[in-house]
Structures are given as C-alpha cells and as structure tokens.
Amino acid sequence: MKRNYFLFVIPFLFVITLFTGCHSKTKIGILMDNTSLERWKKDRELFEKTAKDLKAEAIIKVADSKPDVQLKQAEELINSGVDVLVVIPCDLVKSGEIVKKAHAANIPVISYDRLIKNSNVDYYVSTDNINIGELQADYLSKISPVGNYALITGPTTDNNAFLLHLGWLNVLQPLIDRGDIKVVIDDFTDFWLPDESYQIMKKFLDGGGTVDAILAGNDALATGAIMALKEYNLDGKVLVAGQDADVNAIRNIVAGVQTITIYKPIESLVYATINAAVKIADGKAPSNMNITVFNGKKLVPAILLKSQVVNRQNIKMTVVSEGFITEKELN
C-alpha cells in the first residue's frame, strides 16, 4: 500500500513543481503610445530582448496614440494576470485611470520615459528632460547669443514637452530679458511628427518671418522644420537642435543642416525598467530608485538618466562607438 502511495505522489509533486516553475516567470505588460518613430521601434526591440535576457516575458501592446485604446489594452493585460505594468502614456493625465485599474488588481505600475501626472503611479524611469532642454538651448545660444529663436515643443499630452520647454527657458530667459534673443515662435504640437513643425515653420516663413535658431522637441520635429527651411534655401543657415539621435538626424548633422541632437541612453533606460519590474514582481523594492519626482499628487520614486549632445565632431565617439548607429547607416 505504501509503495503505491509513493508511485502516485512522486509524479504529482513533479507536475506541481513544473507548473510552479512556469508560473514564476515574470509577466511584464508594456503599454506603448506608438512605434511610428524610429526611437520607439528601438525601445520595443530592447524591451523584448532585455525581458528575455532577464528571464521575464514582455507582453507589448501599442495604442497608436489613442488614450481610449491604451486604457482598453491596459484592461486586457490586467485581466491576463501580468505581474507589473510598464506604461508609456498616450496622455499624461488620462493614463491615471490605467494606474487606478492596475492598483485595483494589486498590479504595480512603472511610468516609462513620460510621467503619468496626478496619479498614484509607483515608479518612474526616464531621462532628465529639463536637462535635455538646457543642453539644446545652451549649445545653440553659445553659437548664436543674439537673434530670433523658434521653440517647437511637442504635444501637451506629454509631460516631457513641458519639461523641455522649461529647460529651454532656464537658459534663454536671461538673454530674452536683455533683449538679445527674441522668441518668434513658441508652439506646442499635437504629436511628435515632422508635418506639424513643417507647417508651423512654413507659415512663419511664408509670412516673411526670419529665424536664426530652432529648438525642436525631437528629431522628427527638427526634420519637419528643416524641410520648410529648405524651401527657402535656409537649410544649413539656421541652427537646429533636436533629440533622440535618429539615423536621419545624424545624417542631417553630417550634411550640415541640423546642428545637434541629444543621445538618450535608451538601452540603459530599458534595462533599468525591466530589472525594476522583475524585482517588484519578486516583492523587492528597486534599489536604484534614488530620487523622487512630484507628479502633482505624490513623490514618485524615480531613475533619471543623463543624456549627451551629439554634434558633427563627436558622432563616432558617441552614437557610433556605443553601437546605437552603425557607420553603414550614415551613408
């Protein structure tokens, strides 16, 4: 009788062990705004690779910049039983509803790259976006401390647009107050897309406006502005700053029609996020959340990584040497 008992119990325990081992793999739900821009395609690839490297599973959904779609996708991931949600919010305020629904199911939320405002979001991983704006404005204003400046920021649904704008003014305001710099365009866009900055600059130039420097919220907006400048044979004659170190932007820098871009450590951002998610799912607090950022409701534990300027002189020493872009892609 005892022998038959062990013959039954041992295979049963083996099955239980297998089931427990499969279930222990961390499931990370990742809600992306969109992947239409080069930068976000890289993030997606890195999310998948890094999760695999850390023995986790990344379940990615893309909302195509539609907040209502993103909320529905969040509900699907919550109902599927993910351990952690990583959110790149379509809307800095509306995404707070995602946090509420996740918390109702005892699922922690990491806000990635963009801060979810006025919510109880658990963690925030991003770059120092005020500093990025300061880097852009400082570089251009050192070359052109006097003249007409255009500020084309990004959508108001993204907290980063406000942070960039604040960084620009931290540098430019003393020069504006002295009358050395005049801001001739100061616009937010609906999306981070080139056509919007193209239309803004074209309208301004068609009206006879003159500009010496353009601060663009990202490389796509910088590209749109350059397209408008080209129609007036001003490409290469006006300073242009972007961010994200897109391949097209680096090519524009090599060609002399874009002055700088900002290289953000995306690989490090993704690793910090996935690593934090795995620790959180295991009941541990991420050890590298060493600062807090106020989101309008609470101080959110955060990681803010530094970025760097990429210009014509240091392309090989930055984005190429770090493998972000290959020399072949520049040709």
C-alpha positions as CSV (number, residue, x, y, z in Angstrom):
1,M,0.0,0.0,0.0
2,K,2.8,2.4,0.9
3,R,4.6,1.7,-2.3
4,N,1.5,2.5,-4.4
5,Y,1.2,5.8,-2.5
6,F,4.7,7.0,-3.4
7,L,4.1,5.9,-7.0
8,F,1.2,8.3,-7.1
9,V,2.6,11.2,-5.1
10,I,6.0,11.5,-6.7
11,P,4.7,12.1,-10.3
12,F,2.1,14.5,-8.8
13,L,4.7,16.6,-7.0
14,F,6.8,16.6,-10.2
15,V,3.9,18.1,-12.1
16,I,3.3,20.7,-9.4
17,T,7.0,21.7,-9.5
18,L,6.9,22.1,-13.2
19,F,3.7,24.3,-13.0
20,T,5.2,26.4,-10.3
21,G,8.4,26.9,-12.3
22,C,6.5,28.1,-15.4
23,H,4.3,30.4,-13.3
24,S,7.3,32.0,-11.6
25,K,8.4,33.7,-14.9
26,T,7.6,37.4,-14.5
27,K,5.0,38.7,-16.9
28,I,5.5,42.3,-17.7
29,G,2.7,44.2,-19.6
30,I,4.1,47.0,-21.7
31,L,1.8,49.7,-23.0
32,M,3.4,51.8,-25.7
33,D,2.0,55.0,-27.1
34,N,3.1,54.3,-30.7
35,T,6.0,52.8,-32.7
36,S,5.8,55.0,-35.7
37,L,9.0,56.9,-34.9
38,E,12.4,55.3,-35.1
39,R,13.2,55.9,-31.4
40,W,10.2,53.9,-30.2
41,K,10.9,51.0,-32.6
42,K,14.3,50.7,-30.8
43,D,12.6,50.7,-27.4
44,R,10.3,47.9,-28.4
45,E,13.1,45.7,-29.6
46,L,15.1,46.4,-26.4
47,F,12.0,45.6,-24.2
48,E,11.7,42.2,-25.9
49,K,15.4,41.4,-25.8
50,T,16.0,42.6,-22.2
51,A,13.0,40.8,-20.8
52,K,14.2,37.6,-22.4
53,D,17.7,38.2,-21.0
54,L,16.3,38.6,-17.5
55,K,14.1,35.5,-17.8
56,A,10.9,37.5,-18.0
57,E,8.1,37.7,-20.5
58,A,7.3,41.1,-22.2
59,I,3.7,41.4,-23.5
60,I,3.6,44.6,-25.6
61,K,0.6,46.5,-26.9
62,V,0.7,49.6,-29.0
63,A,-2.1,52.2,-28.8
64,D,-1.3,54.3,-31.9
65,S,-1.5,57.5,-29.7
66,K,-5.2,56.8,-28.7
67,P,-5.7,57.1,-24.9
68,D,-9.0,55.2,-25.0
69,V,-7.4,52.3,-26.9
70,Q,-4.5,52.3,-24.4
71,L,-6.9,52.1,-21.5
72,K,-8.7,49.1,-23.1
73,Q,-5.3,47.4,-23.7
74,A,-4.4,48.0,-20.1
75,E,-7.6,46.2,-19.0
76,E,-6.7,43.3,-21.3
77,L,-3.2,43.0,-19.7
78,I,-4.6,43.3,-16.2
79,N,-7.2,40.6,-16.8
80,S,-4.5,38.4,-18.3
81,G,-2.7,38.4,-15.0
82,V,0.5,40.4,-15.6
83,D,2.7,41.0,-12.6
84,V,3.8,44.6,-13.5
85,L,2.6,47.2,-15.9
86,V,5.0,49.5,-17.8
87,V,3.2,52.5,-19.3
88,I,4.4,54.9,-21.9
89,P,1.3,57.1,-21.6
90,C,-0.6,58.5,-24.6
91,D,-1.9,61.2,-22.3
92,L,-0.2,62.4,-19.2
93,V,-3.5,62.8,-17.2
94,K,-5.9,60.2,-18.7
95,S,-3.4,57.5,-18.1
96,G,-4.1,57.9,-14.4
97,E,-7.1,55.7,-15.0
98,I,-4.7,52.9,-16.0
99,V,-3.0,53.2,-12.7
100,K,-6.3,53.0,-10.8
101,K,-7.4,49.9,-12.6
102,A,-4.0,48.2,-12.2
103,H,-3.9,49.0,-8.4
104,A,-7.4,47.6,-8.0
105,A,-5.9,44.3,-9.2
106,N,-2.8,44.8,-7.0
107,I,-0.5,45.3,-10.0
108,P,2.2,48.0,-9.7
109,V,2.8,50.5,-12.5
110,I,6.1,51.9,-13.8
111,S,5.8,55.1,-15.8
112,Y,8.4,54.9,-18.6
113,D,10.0,57.9,-20.3
114,R,6.9,60.1,-19.7
115,L,5.5,60.8,-16.3
116,I,1.8,60.0,-15.5
117,K,0.6,63.1,-13.8
118,N,-1.8,63.4,-10.7
119,S,-1.8,59.6,-10.0
120,N,-0.5,57.1,-7.6
121,V,1.9,55.6,-10.1
122,D,4.5,53.5,-8.3
123,Y,7.8,54.3,-10.2
124,Y,9.2,56.5,-12.9
125,V,12.1,55.7,-15.2
126,S,13.2,58.4,-17.7
127,T,15.9,60.8,-18.7
128,D,16.3,64.3,-17.1
129,N,14.2,66.1,-19.6
130,I,14.8,69.5,-18.2
131,N,18.5,69.0,-18.6
132,I,17.9,67.9,-22.2
133,G,16.2,71.2,-22.9
134,E,19.1,73.0,-21.2
135,L,21.7,71.1,-23.3
136,Q,19.9,72.1,-26.5
137,A,19.4,75.8,-25.6
138,D,22.9,76.2,-24.2
139,Y,24.6,74.8,-27.3
140,L,22.6,76.9,-29.7
141,S,22.8,80.1,-27.6
142,K,26.6,79.8,-27.3
143,I,26.8,79.9,-31.1
144,S,24.0,82.5,-31.6
145,P,23.6,84.5,-28.4
146,V,21.6,87.1,-30.3
147,G,18.8,86.6,-32.8
148,N,15.3,85.2,-33.4
149,Y,14.5,81.8,-31.9
150,A,11.7,79.4,-32.7
151,L,10.6,77.0,-30.0
152,I,8.6,74.0,-31.3
153,T,8.0,71.8,-28.3
154,G,5.7,68.8,-28.7
155,P,2.3,67.7,-27.6
156,T,0.7,69.0,-24.3
157,T,-0.4,65.4,-23.6
158,D,3.2,64.5,-22.9
159,N,4.8,65.9,-19.7
160,N,8.2,65.8,-21.4
161,A,7.2,68.7,-23.7
162,F,6.7,70.9,-20.7
163,L,10.0,69.8,-19.1
164,L,11.9,70.5,-22.3
165,H,10.3,73.9,-22.6
166,L,11.3,74.7,-19.0
167,G,14.8,73.6,-19.8
168,W,15.0,75.9,-22.8
169,L,13.8,78.9,-20.8
170,N,16.1,78.2,-18.0
171,V,18.9,79.0,-20.4
172,L,17.3,81.5,-22.7
173,Q,15.3,83.7,-20.3
174,P,18.2,85.9,-19.2
175,L,19.0,86.6,-22.9
176,I,15.4,87.2,-23.6
177,D,15.2,89.7,-20.7
178,R,18.2,91.5,-22.1
179,G,16.6,91.8,-25.5
180,D,19.4,89.7,-27.1
181,I,17.1,86.9,-28.1
182,K,13.6,87.2,-29.4
183,V,11.2,84.2,-29.4
184,V,9.4,84.5,-32.7
185,I,7.6,81.1,-32.5
186,D,6.6,79.3,-29.3
187,D,4.3,76.5,-30.2
188,F,3.2,73.1,-28.9
189,T,2.2,70.5,-31.4
190,D,-0.5,67.8,-31.3
191,F,2.0,64.9,-32.0
192,W,5.8,64.5,-32.3
193,L,5.6,64.4,-36.1
194,P,7.5,66.3,-38.8
195,D,4.5,67.6,-40.7
196,E,3.4,69.7,-37.8
197,S,6.7,71.5,-37.4
198,Y,6.9,71.8,-41.2
199,Q,3.5,73.6,-41.3
200,I,4.5,75.9,-38.4
201,M,7.8,76.9,-40.0
202,K,6.3,77.2,-43.5
203,K,3.5,79.5,-42.3
204,F,6.1,81.7,-40.4
205,L,8.5,81.9,-43.4
206,D,5.6,82.4,-45.9
207,G,4.7,85.4,-43.8
208,G,8.1,86.9,-44.1
209,G,9.4,85.9,-40.7
210,T,13.1,85.4,-40.1
211,V,14.7,82.9,-37.7
212,D,18.3,82.2,-36.5
213,A,17.8,79.1,-34.4
214,I,15.2,76.4,-33.9
215,L,14.8,74.4,-30.7
216,A,12.7,71.3,-31.6
217,G,11.3,68.8,-29.1
218,N,12.6,65.8,-31.0
219,D,14.4,64.9,-34.3
220,A,11.1,64.4,-36.2
221,L,10.1,68.0,-35.4
222,A,13.6,69.1,-36.3
223,T,13.3,67.3,-39.6
224,G,10.0,69.0,-40.4
225,A,11.4,72.4,-39.7
226,I,14.4,71.7,-41.9
227,M,12.0,70.7,-44.7
228,A,10.4,74.2,-44.5
229,L,13.8,75.9,-44.3
230,K,15.0,74.1,-47.4
231,E,12.1,75.6,-49.4
232,Y,13.6,79.0,-48.7
233,N,17.2,77.9,-49.2
234,L,17.8,78.4,-45.4
235,D,18.8,74.8,-44.6
236,G,22.3,74.9,-43.1
237,K,22.0,78.6,-42.4
238,V,19.7,78.3,-39.4
239,L,20.8,76.5,-36.2
240,V,18.5,73.4,-35.4
241,A,18.5,71.3,-32.3
242,G,16.5,68.0,-31.9
243,Q,16.7,64.9,-29.7
244,D,16.7,61.1,-29.9
245,A,19.7,60.6,-32.2
246,D,17.6,59.2,-35.1
247,V,19.6,58.0,-38.1
248,N,18.0,60.7,-40.3
249,A,19.0,63.4,-37.7
250,I,22.6,62.1,-37.6
251,R,22.6,62.2,-41.5
252,N,21.3,65.8,-41.3
253,I,24.1,66.7,-38.9
254,V,26.7,65.2,-41.2
255,A,25.1,67.2,-44.1
256,G,25.3,70.4,-42.1
257,V,21.5,71.1,-42.0
258,Q,21.0,70.1,-38.3
259,T,23.3,71.4,-35.6
260,I,22.9,68.9,-32.8
261,T,20.7,66.1,-31.5
262,I,20.5,64.6,-28.0
263,Y,21.5,61.0,-27.4
264,K,19.4,59.3,-24.8
265,P,20.7,56.1,-23.1
266,I,17.7,54.0,-24.3
267,E,19.4,50.7,-23.6
268,S,20.1,51.7,-20.0
269,L,16.6,53.1,-19.6
270,V,15.0,49.8,-20.8
271,Y,17.3,47.7,-18.6
272,A,16.6,49.8,-15.5
273,T,12.8,49.4,-16.2
274,I,12.8,45.6,-16.9
275,N,15.2,45.0,-14.0
276,A,12.9,47.0,-11.7
277,A,9.8,45.2,-12.9
278,V,11.4,41.8,-12.2
279,K,12.4,42.9,-8.7
280,I,9.0,44.4,-7.9
281,A,7.3,41.2,-9.1
282,D,9.5,39.3,-6.7
283,G,8.4,41.5,-3.8
284,K,11.6,43.6,-3.7
285,A,12.0,47.3,-4.0
286,P,14.2,48.5,-6.8
287,S,17.5,49.6,-5.2
288,N,18.4,52.2,-7.8
289,M,15.3,54.5,-7.5
290,N,17.4,57.1,-5.7
291,I,15.4,60.3,-6.3
292,T,11.8,61.3,-6.3
293,V,9.7,63.3,-8.8
294,F,6.5,65.1,-7.8
295,N,3.7,64.3,-10.3
296,G,1.1,66.6,-8.9
297,K,-0.2,64.1,-6.4
298,K,2.8,62.3,-4.8
299,L,6.6,62.0,-4.8
300,V,7.3,59.1,-7.2
301,P,10.5,57.1,-6.7
302,A,12.4,57.6,-9.9
303,I,15.5,57.0,-12.0
304,L,16.5,59.9,-14.2
305,L,19.5,59.2,-16.5
306,K,21.7,61.8,-18.2
307,S,21.8,62.4,-21.9
308,Q,24.5,63.9,-24.1
309,V,24.9,66.3,-27.1
310,V,25.8,64.8,-30.4
311,N,27.3,67.1,-33.0
312,R,29.2,66.7,-36.2
313,Q,32.5,66.3,-34.3
314,N,31.6,63.6,-31.9
315,I,29.3,61.3,-33.8
316,K,31.8,58.5,-33.9
317,M,32.7,58.9,-30.3
318,T,29.1,58.7,-29.1
319,V,26.3,57.0,-31.1
320,V,28.6,55.0,-33.4
321,S,31.1,53.8,-30.7
322,E,28.3,52.7,-28.5
323,G,26.6,50.8,-31.3
324,F,23.4,52.9,-31.3
325,I,24.0,53.6,-35.0
326,T,26.4,52.0,-37.4
327,E,28.7,53.9,-39.8
328,K,27.0,52.0,-42.6
329,E,23.6,53.6,-41.7
330,L,25.1,57.0,-42.1
331,N,25.9,56.5,-45.8
